[in-house]
Amino acid sequence: MATQREELVAVVPLEASASSSASLVGGLISDVQSLVRQEIALVRQETIEDLGRLRLAGIALAPVGALLALGSMLLVLALAQGASELLHWPTWAGYAVIGAILAITGLLLMAMRRTTEKEKSHG
């Protein structure tokens, strides 16, 4: 009397089983490739949409940045002029003092930033 396994082997030829497995693996590979292509296309589309939003934000913020820069420059000029008149100095001295204060402040901020970056890279 034949066992159940022998009956199954007798029913499904070995070549049919191998070709069935090969086609199954081939189909799986094809599906994975298709999925990867779709994911790449999706990431590409999302990136394009994000860049479009960033461009619009940049266009909207450009006039704001220009106005802030112009306002800051006028305030610094007024501060320098006011300092020279308040202290009864020549005008150039007021500009020199305010310029030096701003330059020193910038150098200190830059040094603090470098220290923070070094700590992050070592820590």
DADALIN-V397028 format. One record per helix or strand of 3 or more residues. SS is the DSSP state (~ for helix, > for strand). FROM is the first residue (numbers start at 1). TO is the last residue. If there is no record, write none. Layout:
BEGIN
ss;from;to
SS;FROM;TO
SS;FROM;TO
END
This chain:
BEGIN
ss;from;to
~;4;11
~;14;86
~;91;122
END
